[in-house]
Amino acid sequence: MHAAPSVADAARDLDVEGVAAVTRFVRSLPARPRLLGLGEAMHDERPVHELRNEIFRELVEREGFRAFAIESDCVAGLLVDEYVRTGEGSLDEVMRAGFSHGFWDREATRDLLRWMRAYNEGRPGGERLRFFGFDAPLEMMSAASPRHTLVGLYDYLSAAGVPLPCSRDTLERLLGPDERWTDQAAAMDPSRSVGNSPDVAELRLLADDLVPLLTTHAPHLIPATSGTDRERAEWERAHLYARTATGLLRYHAGMADPSPQRVARLLGLRDAMMADNLEAVARHGPALVFAHNRHLQREISRWRLADLDLEWWSAGAIIAARLGTGYAFLASGLGAVRHQGLGDPDPGTVEGVLAALPGQRYLVDSRMLASALEGAKLTQRTDTADNYGYFPLDPDQLGATDGIIFVKDVAGGP
């Protein structure tokens, strides 16, 4: 009869063992993941980003990981991928134009791109690291126009000689000026959205006709084994354009919906677009995926927003259903984040239990931790950060994660 594990048994001190502990942890999983999610409990904390970089380098060098994906605009991310693969453009330009959600201002992300570019230098195309944004082209208060992706798909098919259901002029006329799509007032007022207008309904039908052409003409379009890297990249890009254009058109229709389900529907549509992009990333895997815990978790997402009780399935839950053991998830938890007004966590929380360990950075086996805490009456952390951005670990959902990255004292910011 074996003794129950202790919290210390479940935790590996990353400052003592190094990030090689992550490699050993990955090898202990039931199957080698095609996607390894690394969550953030709160965005923009530099020590977490720096630890992410360490972990990715370790996984590349020891476990053969070949891609990195981040919660940022999937279309803008094409510029970043081109840079890390080929060196095209300057790092400053790529940081400025290749990211959404403020990632362009993150020094740790800049460091990561420098390392990826240096790693790829001189390697054959098939051995180079890839970079992916996997979020939709959305910001908190706006959604992009589908022009870039819908016209890009049209032009790809047209250049390949595929018969098309409309002229480019028709497409441009129906799209109209981009400003009508990006009106920030539509985030709060459904009547300001273009999503239910007749021309947008016609665009959705045209997109529905264009996207299947990638399949019906696949024998002509798919690059042969002798195809160039550029041809394969254009084929990939066309599929990204297809799913992004149709996703944006659905999202704009959702923004025009005045029903009480509007916000939950939009949250679900965003994560569904993320999941579709992650499925494409998995084909280039194994990949490390970096995003907020809420986008990578397996359990249903819940959020109390004003008087709304919102529920939707995250990208992690969707991709876990699709990939099974091909998806693994390391959540993150933080102890004190004093520059954001978070003090030491209550000892009756998961964060408080982990903060009692002597070190600063840990990789924790979730199932061993759940076993060690069996019978303990833990509660979810209730103190809030000044920016309201910290989402605490749920003691009832430990089993829905494979592990936890815990940082006890977080100093700094981005």
C-alpha positions as CSV (number, residue, x, y, z in Angstrom):
1,M,0.0,0.0,0.0
2,H,1.5,3.3,-1.2
3,A,1.3,6.5,0.9
4,A,-0.7,9.3,-0.6
5,P,1.5,11.9,-2.4
6,S,2.2,15.2,-0.7
7,V,2.0,18.6,-2.3
8,A,5.8,18.6,-2.4
9,D,5.8,15.2,-4.3
10,A,3.5,16.8,-6.9
11,A,5.7,19.9,-7.4
12,R,9.0,20.2,-9.3
13,D,11.1,23.2,-8.5
14,L,12.0,24.8,-11.9
15,D,14.8,26.8,-10.3
16,V,16.4,23.7,-9.0
17,E,15.6,21.1,-11.8
18,G,15.5,23.6,-14.6
19,V,12.9,23.6,-17.4
20,A,14.1,20.1,-18.3
21,A,11.4,19.1,-15.8
22,V,8.9,20.1,-18.4
23,T,10.5,17.6,-20.9
24,R,10.3,14.9,-18.3
25,F,6.7,15.8,-17.6
26,V,5.7,15.7,-21.3
27,R,7.3,12.3,-21.6
28,S,5.2,11.1,-18.7
29,L,1.9,11.9,-20.5
30,P,-0.2,9.0,-21.9
31,A,0.7,10.2,-25.5
32,R,3.0,12.7,-27.0
33,P,0.9,15.8,-27.5
34,R,0.6,17.5,-30.9
35,L,-0.4,20.6,-29.0
36,L,0.8,21.5,-25.6
37,G,-1.2,24.4,-24.1
38,L,0.6,26.8,-21.7
39,G,-1.9,29.1,-20.0
40,E,-1.7,32.5,-18.5
41,A,-3.7,33.2,-15.4
42,M,-3.3,36.9,-16.1
43,H,-2.0,38.5,-19.3
44,D,1.2,40.5,-19.7
45,E,3.4,39.4,-16.8
46,R,6.9,39.3,-18.0
47,P,8.2,36.5,-15.7
48,V,5.6,34.2,-17.2
49,H,6.6,35.2,-20.7
50,E,10.2,34.6,-20.0
51,L,9.4,31.2,-18.5
52,R,7.4,30.4,-21.6
53,N,10.5,31.2,-23.8
54,E,12.6,28.9,-21.6
55,I,10.1,26.1,-21.9
56,F,9.7,26.5,-25.7
57,R,13.5,26.4,-26.3
58,E,13.7,23.2,-24.1
59,L,10.9,21.6,-26.1
60,V,12.4,22.4,-29.4
61,E,15.9,21.2,-28.5
62,R,14.9,18.1,-26.5
63,E,11.4,17.1,-27.7
64,G,11.5,18.1,-31.4
65,F,8.7,20.7,-31.1
66,R,8.5,22.6,-34.3
67,A,5.9,25.4,-33.9
68,F,4.8,28.1,-31.5
69,A,1.3,29.5,-31.4
70,I,0.0,32.6,-29.5
71,E,-3.3,34.3,-28.7
72,S,-2.9,36.9,-31.4
73,D,-4.3,37.8,-34.9
74,C,-3.9,34.7,-37.2
75,V,-3.6,36.9,-40.3
76,A,-1.1,39.4,-38.9
77,G,0.8,36.4,-37.6
78,L,1.7,35.4,-41.2
79,L,4.2,38.3,-41.2
80,V,5.8,36.9,-38.1
81,D,6.0,33.4,-39.5
82,E,7.7,34.7,-42.7
83,Y,10.2,36.5,-40.6
84,V,11.2,33.6,-38.4
85,R,11.3,31.2,-41.4
86,T,13.1,33.4,-44.0
87,G,14.3,36.6,-42.3
88,E,12.0,38.7,-44.5
89,G,11.3,42.1,-43.0
90,S,12.9,43.7,-39.9
91,L,12.1,42.6,-36.3
92,D,10.8,46.1,-35.6
93,E,8.4,46.0,-38.5
94,V,7.2,42.5,-37.6
95,M,6.6,43.4,-34.0
96,R,4.6,46.5,-35.0
97,A,2.5,44.8,-37.7
98,G,2.4,41.1,-36.8
99,F,0.5,41.1,-33.5
100,S,-2.8,42.1,-31.9
101,H,-3.8,42.5,-28.2
102,G,-0.7,44.5,-27.3
103,F,1.8,41.7,-27.9
104,W,3.8,44.1,-30.1
105,D,5.0,45.8,-26.9
106,R,6.4,42.7,-25.2
107,E,10.1,42.5,-24.9
108,A,10.0,38.7,-24.1
109,T,8.1,38.1,-27.3
110,R,10.7,40.0,-29.2
111,D,13.4,37.9,-27.5
112,L,11.5,34.7,-28.6
113,L,11.4,35.8,-32.2
114,R,15.1,36.6,-32.2
115,W,15.8,33.1,-31.0
116,M,13.5,31.4,-33.5
117,R,15.0,33.3,-36.3
118,A,18.6,32.4,-35.2
119,Y,17.5,28.8,-34.8
120,N,16.1,28.7,-38.4
121,E,19.2,30.3,-40.0
122,G,20.7,27.9,-42.4
123,R,18.3,25.0,-41.8
124,P,16.4,23.4,-44.6
125,G,12.7,24.4,-45.0
126,G,11.2,21.3,-43.5
127,E,13.3,21.7,-40.3
128,R,12.5,25.3,-39.6
129,L,10.4,26.5,-36.7
130,R,7.0,28.0,-37.5
131,F,5.1,30.8,-35.8
132,F,1.3,31.1,-35.7
133,G,-1.2,33.5,-34.4
134,F,-4.3,31.5,-33.7
135,D,-6.8,34.2,-32.5
136,A,-9.3,35.7,-34.9
137,P,-8.7,39.3,-36.2
138,L,-10.7,40.7,-33.2
139,E,-10.1,43.2,-30.5
140,M,-12.1,43.8,-27.4
141,M,-14.3,46.5,-29.0
142,S,-14.2,45.6,-32.7
143,A,-13.9,43.0,-35.4
144,A,-12.0,43.3,-38.6
145,S,-13.5,43.7,-42.0
146,P,-13.5,40.4,-43.9
147,R,-12.1,42.3,-47.0
148,H,-8.5,41.2,-46.7
149,T,-9.2,37.5,-46.3
150,L,-12.2,37.2,-48.6
151,V,-10.5,39.1,-51.4
152,G,-7.3,37.2,-50.7
153,L,-9.1,33.9,-51.1
154,Y,-10.8,35.1,-54.3
155,D,-7.4,36.2,-55.8
156,Y,-5.8,32.9,-55.0
157,L,-8.5,30.9,-56.7
158,S,-8.6,33.3,-59.7
159,A,-4.9,33.1,-60.2
160,A,-5.2,29.3,-60.3
161,G,-7.8,29.5,-63.0
162,V,-10.7,28.2,-60.9
163,P,-14.1,29.3,-62.3
164,L,-15.6,31.7,-59.8
165,P,-19.2,32.5,-58.9
166,C,-18.9,36.3,-59.1
167,S,-16.6,39.1,-60.3
168,R,-14.1,40.8,-58.0
169,D,-15.9,44.1,-58.5
170,T,-19.1,42.5,-57.1
171,L,-17.1,41.3,-54.1
172,E,-15.6,44.8,-53.5
173,R,-19.1,46.5,-53.9
174,L,-20.7,44.2,-51.3
175,L,-17.8,44.7,-48.9
176,G,-18.0,48.5,-49.0
177,P,-15.7,50.7,-46.9
178,D,-13.9,49.0,-44.0
179,E,-15.0,51.6,-41.6
180,R,-18.5,50.2,-41.5
181,W,-17.2,46.9,-40.3
182,T,-14.9,48.2,-37.6
183,D,-17.4,50.7,-35.9
184,Q,-16.6,50.2,-32.2
185,A,-20.1,51.3,-31.2
186,A,-21.3,48.0,-32.6
187,A,-19.7,46.1,-29.7
188,M,-22.3,47.5,-27.3
189,D,-25.2,48.4,-29.8
190,P,-26.3,45.6,-32.1
191,S,-28.2,48.1,-34.3
192,R,-24.8,49.7,-35.2
193,S,-23.5,46.4,-36.7
194,V,-23.5,45.7,-40.4
195,G,-24.0,42.0,-39.7
196,N,-27.7,41.7,-40.6
197,S,-27.6,44.0,-43.7
198,P,-28.7,42.5,-47.1
199,D,-25.3,42.9,-48.7
200,V,-23.6,41.1,-45.8
201,A,-26.1,38.2,-46.2
202,E,-25.2,38.1,-49.9
203,L,-21.5,38.1,-49.0
204,R,-22.0,35.1,-46.7
205,L,-23.6,33.2,-49.5
206,L,-20.7,34.1,-51.9
207,A,-18.2,33.0,-49.2
208,D,-20.1,29.8,-48.9
209,D,-19.6,29.3,-52.6
210,L,-15.9,30.2,-52.7
211,V,-14.6,28.1,-49.8
212,P,-15.7,24.7,-51.1
213,L,-13.7,25.4,-54.3
214,L,-10.5,24.7,-52.3
215,T,-11.8,21.2,-52.0
216,T,-13.5,20.6,-55.3
217,H,-10.3,21.8,-57.1
218,A,-7.9,20.3,-54.6
219,P,-6.2,17.9,-57.1
220,H,-5.2,21.0,-59.2
221,L,-4.4,23.3,-56.3
222,I,-2.5,21.1,-53.8
223,P,1.2,21.5,-54.4
224,A,2.9,18.3,-55.5
225,T,5.8,16.9,-53.6
226,S,8.0,18.8,-56.0
227,G,6.1,22.1,-55.1
228,T,8.1,25.0,-53.7
229,D,7.9,26.2,-50.1
230,R,6.2,29.3,-51.5
231,E,3.4,27.2,-53.2
232,R,2.8,25.3,-50.1
233,A,2.6,28.5,-48.0
234,E,0.1,30.0,-50.5
235,W,-2.1,26.8,-50.2
236,E,-2.0,27.1,-46.4
237,R,-2.7,30.8,-46.5
238,A,-5.7,30.3,-48.8
239,H,-7.2,27.9,-46.2
240,L,-6.5,30.4,-43.4
241,Y,-8.2,33.1,-45.5
242,A,-11.2,30.8,-46.1
243,R,-11.9,30.0,-42.4
244,T,-11.1,33.5,-41.3
245,A,-13.4,35.2,-43.8
246,T,-16.3,32.9,-43.0
247,G,-15.6,33.2,-39.3
248,L,-15.6,37.0,-39.4
249,L,-18.9,37.1,-41.4
250,R,-20.5,34.8,-38.8
251,Y,-19.1,37.0,-36.0
252,H,-20.4,40.2,-37.5
253,A,-23.8,38.5,-37.9
254,G,-23.6,37.7,-34.2
255,M,-22.8,41.3,-33.3
256,A,-26.1,42.3,-34.9
257,D,-28.0,39.9,-32.8
258,P,-30.1,41.7,-30.1
259,S,-31.0,38.6,-28.2
260,P,-29.8,38.0,-24.6
261,Q,-27.5,35.2,-25.9
262,R,-25.5,37.7,-28.0
263,V,-22.4,38.0,-25.8
264,A,-22.1,34.3,-25.0
265,R,-22.5,33.5,-28.7
266,L,-19.7,36.0,-29.7
267,L,-17.4,34.5,-27.0
268,G,-18.2,31.0,-28.4
269,L,-17.6,32.0,-32.0
270,R,-14.2,33.5,-31.1
271,D,-13.1,30.3,-29.4
272,A,-14.4,28.2,-32.3
273,M,-12.3,30.2,-34.7
274,M,-9.3,29.7,-32.4
275,A,-10.0,26.0,-32.3
276,D,-10.1,25.7,-36.1
277,N,-6.8,27.6,-36.3
278,L,-5.2,25.3,-33.6
279,E,-6.3,22.2,-35.6
280,A,-4.3,23.6,-38.5
281,V,-1.3,24.3,-36.3
282,A,-1.4,20.7,-35.1
283,R,-0.5,19.6,-38.6
284,H,2.8,21.4,-38.1
285,G,3.3,20.2,-34.6
286,P,4.2,19.3,-32.1
287,A,3.5,22.9,-31.0
288,L,3.5,25.0,-27.8
289,V,0.3,27.1,-27.6
290,F,0.4,30.2,-25.4
291,A,-2.8,31.9,-24.4
292,H,-5.0,32.8,-21.4
293,N,-6.0,29.8,-19.3
294,R,-9.7,30.5,-20.2
295,H,-9.0,29.9,-23.9
296,L,-7.0,26.6,-23.2
297,Q,-9.0,25.0,-20.4
298,R,-11.0,21.8,-21.0
299,E,-13.9,22.6,-18.8
300,I,-16.8,24.9,-19.8
301,S,-16.0,28.6,-19.5
302,R,-18.1,30.7,-17.2
303,W,-17.9,34.5,-16.7
304,R,-20.1,36.9,-14.7
305,L,-20.2,40.1,-16.7
306,A,-22.4,42.8,-15.3
307,D,-25.8,41.2,-15.0
308,L,-24.9,38.4,-17.5
309,D,-24.0,34.8,-16.6
310,L,-22.1,33.6,-19.6
311,E,-21.2,30.1,-20.6
312,W,-19.3,28.8,-23.7
313,W,-16.8,26.2,-24.7
314,S,-13.2,27.3,-25.0
315,A,-10.8,26.6,-27.8
316,G,-9.0,24.2,-25.5
317,A,-12.2,22.2,-24.8
318,I,-13.0,22.0,-28.5
319,I,-9.5,21.0,-29.6
320,A,-9.3,18.4,-26.7
321,A,-12.6,16.9,-28.0
322,R,-11.0,16.7,-31.5
323,L,-7.5,15.6,-30.6
324,G,-8.0,13.6,-27.4
325,T,-4.6,12.7,-25.9
326,G,-3.1,14.7,-28.7
327,Y,-3.8,17.8,-26.6
328,A,-2.3,18.5,-23.2
329,F,-2.7,21.6,-21.0
330,L,-0.5,23.3,-18.4
331,A,-2.5,26.0,-16.6
332,S,-0.7,28.8,-14.8
333,G,-1.2,30.2,-11.4
334,L,0.3,33.2,-9.6
335,G,1.0,34.0,-6.0
336,A,1.6,37.6,-5.2
337,V,1.5,40.2,-8.0
338,R,2.0,43.3,-6.0
339,H,2.3,45.8,-8.8
340,Q,-1.3,44.7,-9.7
341,G,-2.5,44.9,-6.1
342,L,-2.5,41.1,-5.5
343,G,-1.0,40.2,-2.2
344,D,-0.1,36.8,-0.8
345,P,-2.9,34.3,-1.5
346,D,-5.1,32.8,1.2
347,P,-3.7,29.5,2.4
348,G,-7.1,27.9,1.8
349,T,-6.7,28.3,-2.0
350,V,-4.8,26.3,-4.5
351,E,-2.4,29.3,-5.0
352,G,-2.0,29.5,-1.2
353,V,-1.1,25.9,-0.9
354,L,1.5,26.2,-3.7
355,A,2.9,29.5,-2.3
356,A,3.8,27.6,0.9
357,L,6.5,25.7,-1.0
358,P,9.9,27.2,-0.5
359,G,10.9,27.9,-4.2
360,Q,9.7,30.5,-6.7
361,R,8.7,28.6,-9.8
362,Y,7.2,25.2,-10.0
363,L,5.7,22.6,-12.4
364,V,3.0,20.8,-10.6
365,D,1.4,17.5,-11.6
366,S,-2.3,18.2,-11.3
367,R,-3.5,14.7,-10.6
368,M,-0.9,14.2,-7.9
369,L,-1.8,17.5,-6.4
370,A,-5.5,16.6,-6.5
371,S,-4.7,13.4,-4.7
372,A,-2.6,15.2,-2.1
373,L,-5.4,17.7,-1.5
374,E,-8.2,15.1,-1.4
375,G,-10.5,15.9,1.5
376,A,-9.1,19.4,2.0
377,K,-11.8,22.1,1.8
378,L,-10.2,24.6,-0.5
379,T,-11.9,27.6,-1.9
380,Q,-11.3,29.6,-5.1
381,R,-9.2,32.7,-4.6
382,T,-11.4,35.8,-4.3
383,D,-9.0,38.7,-4.1
384,T,-8.8,40.7,-7.4
385,A,-6.1,42.4,-9.3
386,D,-6.2,46.1,-9.9
387,N,-6.8,45.4,-13.6
388,Y,-9.4,42.6,-12.8
389,G,-7.3,40.4,-15.0
390,Y,-6.4,37.5,-12.7
391,F,-8.5,34.4,-13.0
392,P,-7.9,32.1,-10.1
393,L,-7.3,28.3,-10.1
394,D,-10.5,26.3,-9.4
395,P,-9.8,23.5,-6.9
396,D,-12.7,21.6,-8.4
397,Q,-11.1,21.6,-11.8
398,L,-7.6,20.4,-11.1
399,G,-8.3,17.2,-12.9
400,A,-9.2,19.0,-16.1
401,T,-5.5,20.2,-16.4
402,D,-2.4,18.0,-16.9
403,G,-0.2,20.3,-14.9
404,I,0.2,23.8,-13.4
405,I,3.0,26.3,-13.8
406,F,3.1,28.3,-10.6
407,V,5.1,31.5,-10.0
408,K,5.1,32.6,-6.4
409,D,6.1,36.3,-6.6
410,V,5.6,38.1,-9.8
411,A,7.6,41.3,-10.2
412,G,7.5,43.8,-13.0
413,G,4.8,43.8,-15.7
414,P,5.3,43.4,-19.5
